């Protein structure tokens, strides 16, 4: 019950991590099935229809239900600790965000058991996803599941913006924020501006499908290209919502394990802000072949190439941070160092795709698949693995096994490059995306086989990570407060795992890399900014869980035209809102005597 009602950001972070890993395994299984089907020409492991369902669910699950929650896990576990706060700004909202995300993802994945699975691709392009070509309930699961999950993400974005603006410790000005906190702040702003576009598109598609509207029905005066614009106005910033936090993780890990201050801190901050700004200016580079005309294509080409500049600044800053440092090759730092060349390769192919005339050739070939996975897997997933290994002792009080960690890294790293490097050449040879089989004698056979072997290696790396978690679980909680001994930021000043209230006394920050600065002056703990006193904490609540279940029921009701069921679901959710509004919950206080017990424990 403790876990179902918690509003503690640390526990919610762990819930996000468990859910994210669960969906990551489901998405990975779908990926393995895709690769097994493409292992040899004219293969028939799965049918064409099942293949369409697999690629749709693989993309949707990985991006919305695996990558996002794993990032939210790190955000929840680390951000309040890095800024010297006792919790996020809105703990109740934080819990509601998790449960809505979880039930949205559950609704989407229950489509496998309902026998009607989304099959219009993860971008769900119309008219393929419209009622004319897709009359089953598959795309309805996509539309309603993502709307419910999207509410959770949007709540999280608002919450973390408010937290970072309002709850920083005394002395922690914006230009002293740890780089990870900066990237989460920028990501939260991206979420707040980008997700409403997706919501609008999904609502319009839902009206087309469930109520016979014609936003996208060309025969009735709608526009298919309108969906592409709405989707990519969200979809391109979404790529940066995913990758910018990984930039923050890499900055923290590289700095810690080379025992050096991050090179060019202020240029890193401005580069990240510029990337976020330009991220909204480039959506139509996904649409070079829709006939927007040479002026639009030219402008979006230039804007896309411009993003390479601030990204390049980051790459050089990481390299200069490593340069001359006393580097330790822990699993976290291996993933961070492996990230750098891998992400550069993804970026280079991105600049190739940014050239509109060239894009006419590459478009919808495996070259695009390779580029996308180099950025998202080689960038984001490497970043997440690095962050999980780095902050694991802080989250759980136990160090992950380094030997198994090395196995995770090398199998995943080699498997990743085996899988996706050859796909560039498959694309250049002319293999189209989204095809479930191919003829013999086209030069695709060997490369597809290599790609599939690589996918299995990545699977082995993931399994090694899970084994590491289980082995670590049996160990005692004996990680030190400063688990890596070279911690630079505030989270390494408190016990691992932190007590419920995080900081017994709010710390006083006197410079960038606050903890490192104090250590260099020979101090063993942070200077407090307040005396020891009673600490106010928010009360746990079951309402977020019940509200999310209400939305889940309402989604089912709308999908199957059971308006009574939908009404009951909405009534449950609105009822919880009323209860929350009418009954004041003042929380509780932890007195100094209880704090002392917690510190000793």
N, C-alpha and C positions, 0 to 999 in steps of 0.2 A: 504493500500500500504506500510505503514511503516513496517508492519510485514513481508510482502513478500520480501522486499528488504534489511532487516536489516542485518548488520554484527556484531552487538553488542552481545558479548558472553552471556550477561544476558538474552536478548530476545531469542536468539537461544536456551538457556537452557530451557526457558519456552515452546518454540515450541517443543523441544524434549519431555518435560514432557507431553504436551497435546497429542502428537502422541503416546507416550508410554502408557499413560493411556487408550487411545482409543483401541489400540491393546491388552492391558491387559484385557479390558472388552470383546473383541471378543474372545480371548483365553480362558477366564473364562467361557464364554457362551458355548464354545465347550467342556470344561471340564465338565460342569454341564450336558450337553447332554450325554456325555460318562457315567457319573455316574448314570444318570437316566436309561440308557439302561441296566446297570449291577446291578440295584437295586434288581432284583429278577431273578430266573432261567428262561430260555427260554422266555425272554422278547422280545417284538418286536416293541419297540418305534422307532428304526431306523433299517434299513437293514444292512447286513454285509458290503456291499460296502460303504454305507454312514459312517459306523463306522470306516472303514479304512481311509476314507477321514478326519473324525473328529480327529482321533489320530495323523494323519500326520500333519494336520494344527494346532492342539493344540500345539504340541511340537515345530513346526517350528515358530509359531507366538510368543509363550511365550519366547523362547530363543533368537531369532534374532530380533523380532519386539517389544517386551514389555520390557524384562529385559535390553537389551543393551541400548535402548534410555533412559530409566529411569536413568540408570547409567550415560549416557552422559548428561542428564539434570543436575544431581548433579555436574558432572565434570565442565560443562560450568558455572553453577551458582556460584561455590565456588572456584575453583582452582586459577583463576587470583586474586581473593580477598585474598586468603590465602598467596599468595607469593608477595603481594604488587604490582601487575602489573595493567596496565590500560586496557589491553585486552589480547587475546591470540596472539601467534606469527604471525599467518596468518589468519586474520579475514575473508577474502574472502573465503579461503579454508574451514573455519569453517562452513560458510553458505552453501557452496557446499556440504560438508559432510552431513548436515542435509537433504537437499533436495534430494540428491541421495538415502539416506536411506529411506526417506518417499515414494518416487515414486517406489522404489524397493518393499517395503512392500505393497503398493497399488496394484502393478502388481500381486503380489502373491495372495492377497485376492480377486482380481477381478475374479480369477478362479472359485469362488463360483457362480458368475453370468454368466460366460461363459459356465458353465455346464460340465467342465472337471477339476476336482480338484485333486491335488497331492494325491496319496493314497499308497505310498510305504514306509510309516513310515518317521519320521523326519530325520532319518539317510539315507534314500533313498538308501538302499542296492541294488546293482546289483546282479544277472540279473533281479530282480523284477522291478527295475527302468529302465531297458534297453528297447530298442525298441521291442525286442522279446515278452516280457510279459506285456508291458505297452505301447500300440500303440497310445493311445489318447494324448491330449496335456497337461494332468495334470502335469506330471513331468517336462515338458518344463517350465511351470509357476514357479515351484520350482527352476529350474536351473537358469533361467534368472532373476527372482525376487531377488534371493539371491546374484547373481553376482552384480546387481546394488546396492542393499542395502549394500553389502560388501565393495564396493568402498567407501561409506560414512564412514563406520567404520574405514577402513584403513587410510583415510584422517584424521579422528579424532585422531587416535593413533599417527601418525606422528606429528600432530599439537601440541598435549599436551606434547609429549617428548621435542619438540623444545621449547615450552613455559616454561617448568619447568627448562630446562637446562639454557636457556638464559635470562629469564625475572624476576629472583628473585630480591627482594629488597636488597639494600646494607646491608651486615651483615647476610643475610639469607643463611648460608652455608648449604650443604646437610644434615649435622647431626643436623641442627636446624629446618628442614622442619617439618610442622605438619604431623602427621601420615597419614591423609587422602591424602595429597599431595604425600607422598611417595608411597602409594598403587596405586594411579593413574599413577604415573611415571612408576612403575613396570608393571601395566596393559597395559599401552601404548606400552611398549617394547614387551610384550606378543602379543599384537594385530599385531604389525609390523612384528613379526616373524611367527605368526600362520596363519593369514588370507590368505597370499599368497598360502599356501598349499590347503586351501579350494577352492580358485579361480582356481588353477590348476586342481583339481578334477572336479569342476563344468564345466570348459571348456572342459575337456576330455569327460565328460558325454554328454555335449551338442554336441560335434562332433560325438559321437556314435549315438545320437538320431536324429540329424538334417542332418548330412552329411554322415552317413553310415560308420563311422570309427569303429575300433575294439579294443579299449583300454580294454574294460571289457567284450567283447563277447567271451565266452570260446570256442564256436564252430569255431571261426575264429582265435584262438590263443591268445585271450586276457585273462585277469585274473580277476575273481570276488573278490578275496582276496585283489588284488591291491587297489580296491576302499576302502575297510575297512581300509587298512594302511593309504591311503591318507586322508580319512575322519577323522580318530582318531588322526593322527599327528596334525591335526587342532583341533579336537573335545575335546581332553583332556585338552590342554592349554585353550581352550574356557571356560571350567568349572572354571578354575582359573581366566580367564578374568572376569567372572561373580562374583566370590566370593571374590577375593582380595579387590576390592573397598568396599565391605560390611565390611571386616575386618577394613578398614580405618574409615568407618562411626562409627562402634562400638567403636573403640579406642577414637574417638573425643567425642562421646556422654557419654561414661562411665566416661571419665576423667572430663568432664564439670559437670556432675550431681553428681559426688562424691566429687567435689571440690578438686581434687588432681591431681598432675602431673601423667602422664601415667607411670605405673611401668615398669622398664626395657626397656626404649625406644630403646636403641641401639640393644638389643637382638630382639626386635620386628622388627626392620628394617632388620637385617640379616636373621631372620626367614622368613620374607616375600620374600626376594631375593632368599633364598634357596627353598621355595615352588615354586616360578616361575621357577627356574632352573630345579627342579625335575619334574615339570609339563610336561616338554618336554620328559622326560625319561620313561614314564609309559604308552604310548598310547596302547600298545598291551595287557594290562590287560582287554581291552574290547573284546579281541579275543582269550581268553584261550581255547575256544572249536573249533578253526579253524584248529588245528593240527599243530601248529608251532613247537612242540617238547618240551621235558622236559627242555632243557637248556634255551631256550627263555622264556618258562613259569616261570622257576625258577628265572631268572634274573628280569623279569618284576614284579614278586611277591615281591621280596626283595625291588626293587625300590619303589613300591607302598606303602609297609609298612613303608619305610623310611620317606615318607611325613608326617606320623603321628607325627614325632618328632618335626619339627618346628611348626606344627599346635598346638601341645600340649603346646609348649612354649607360644604361643599367648593366649591360654585359661587360663593358670595360670597367665599370666601378667594381663589379664582383671580382674580375680578374686582378685589378690593382689591390683589392683587399687581400686576395690570396698571395699576391706578390710579396715575397720577403717575410711572410708570416710563418710562425712555427705551427705547421698544419698537422692536425690529428685526423687520421683516416678512420673515424667511427662510421657506423652505418649511415647515420644522419648526414655526415659530411660527404660520404660517397654519393648518396642520392643527390645532394646539392651540387657537387662537382660534376656528376653525370648529367644533371639538368642543363648545365650551361651550353656545351656543344650541341646537345640534342635540340634544345630550344632554338639555337642559332640556325640549325638545319631547317627546322619548321618555319622560321622567319624568312629564310632565303627563298624557300618555295612559295611563301606568301607573297613576296615581292614579285616573283615570276607570275603568279596568278593575278596580281594587281594590274598587269599590262593587259588592257582590254583585247587587243588583237590576238595576243597569245592565249588569253583565256578562252577565246572561241574554240581553240584546239584542245585545251586541257579540260574544258568544262564537262562535267558528268563522266569523267574518266577516273580510273583508279589513282591517277596523280593527285586528285583533290582529296581522295580518301587518305592517301599517305600524308599529305600536308596537314590535314585536320588532326590526324592521330599523333603526328610529331609534336604539334602544339599542345593538344589536350592531354595525351597520355605521357609523352616525353616531357611536357611542361608541368601540367597540373598534377598528374598522378605521382610523378617523381617528387614534386613539391610536397604532396600530402604524405607520402611515405617518409620523406625527410622530417617533416614536422611531427608525425606520430612517433618516430623513434626518438626525436629530440625532446619532446615534451612528455613522453610516456612516464618517466619517473615523477614528474610534477603532478600528473593526473592521478597516478595510481600508487606512488610510493615504491615502485619496483623498477629496477633496470631491466630492459629487454636483453636477451642473450645476444652478445655481439657476434659470436660465431654463426649462429643461425641467421642473424641480420645480414652478415656478409653473403651467405647463400641466397637469401632473399634478393639482395641487390644484384649479384652477378647473374643469377638465372633470369631475373626480370629484365635487367638491362640488355643482356645478349638476346634474349627472346624478343624483346621489343624491337630491336634493330633488325633482327632476322625477319620479323613479321612485316614491318612497314617500309623498310628501305627498298626492298625489291618491288613494292607496289608502285613506287614512282615509275619504274621502267615498264611495269605492266600497263600503266596508264599511257605512257608515251608510245607503247606498241599498239594501243587502241582498245584495251579492255575496258568496257563501260562499267560504271557503278551499277549496283542494284540488279545485276543479272544473277540468276540462280544456277546457271550452268553455261558451258561454252564448248565449242567444237574442238576436236583434236587437230593438231597440225597448224596452230596459229602462233606457236611460240610462247604460250602461256603456261604450259604444263609444269615445268621445273620450278618456275618462280612461285606459282601457287602452292606447290608442295612445300617449298622452303618456308613460305609465309605461314602455312598451317603448323609446321614443326615449331616455328617461333612462338605461335600462339599457345601451344602446349607448354613451352618453357616458361612463358609468362604465368600460366596457370600454376606451374610447379612453384614459382617464386611466391605467388599469393598464398599457396598452401603452406609454404615454409613460414610465412608471416603469421598465419593462424596457429601453426604448431608453436611458434615462439610465444604467442599470447598465452596459450594453454600452459606451457612449461613455466612461464614467468608467474602465472597465477598461483602456482603452488609455493612460490618463494615467500619469505616474510617481507613485510613492508619496512625496508631498512635503507631506502634511498636518502641521501643527505639533502639538506635544504638546497644547497648549491650543487646539484647532482653531478654536473660535468666539471666542477671546480673552476671553470672559466666563465661562469654566467655573468652577464653584463647588465641585465635589466631587473626590474623590481620583483618579477615572479620568483627569482632565485634567492630572495631574502627571507622567504617564509617556509615553514615546514613542508615536506612532501609526503602525502598529499596535504593541501592546505586545510586549516580548520574551517568550520562552517562560515565564519565571519571574515575569512581571508587574513586581514591585518588587525592585530590587536590594537595597534596605534597607527593612524594614517602616516605614512612616511613623508619626510620633507625632501624634495628633489632639488639637487644643487647643480645639475648639469646633464648633458646628454650621456647615455650609458650610466645611469645614476648609481647602480650598485658597483660597477667597476671603479667609478670615481672614488667612492668611499673606501673600497678595498685598497686602492693605490695609496690612500692616506693612512693605511694601517688600521682602519676600523673594522670591527667584526659584525656590526649591524647598522641599519639605517638610523639616522637621527629622526626621532618622532616629531610630528608637527602638532601633537595634541597630547594631553595627559591620558593615562588609562582611565576608562570610564565605562558606563553602561552602553552596550551596542544594540541598536535597534535592528531587528531582522523581520522580513516579510513572512507571513504565515503560509503554510502549504495549502493547496486548494485542489479539489477534484473537478471543479467547474471546467477548466480547459479541456480535460479529457471528454467530459460529457458533451460540451459544445461541439467538439470535433466529431464525435459519434453522431450527433444530430445532423451535421453537414453531410456526413457519409450516407446516412439514411435518406436525406433529401436528394442527394445525387442519384441514388438508385431509383427513387420515386419519379424524378424527372425523366430518367432514361427510359423507363418502361411505361410511361404515361399513367403512372399510378399517383394521381395528384393528392390523394388522401395520405399516402405514404410520404410524399414530398412535404406535405403540410405538417405532418407529425414531426418530421426531421427538423424543419425550420422552427416549429414551435418549441422543440427541445432547446435549440440553440438560442432563440430569443428569450426563452424562459430563464436560461442561465445568465444571459446579459442583464435581465431585470433583477435577478437575485444579486448579482455582482454590484449593480448600481444602487440598490436599496439598502443593502446591509454593509455597513462600514466595517472593514477589517483593519484593525490598528496594528496588527503584527504582534511581536513580543520582543522582550529585551533579554540579552545575555549579560549577566552581571560579572564584575571583575573576578569574583571567587570562582565562578564556573569557567571563565576564560583560562584561569591558571591551571585548572584541571585539564582543560583541552590542550594547553601548551605542553604540560608534563606528559600527557598520554601520547 
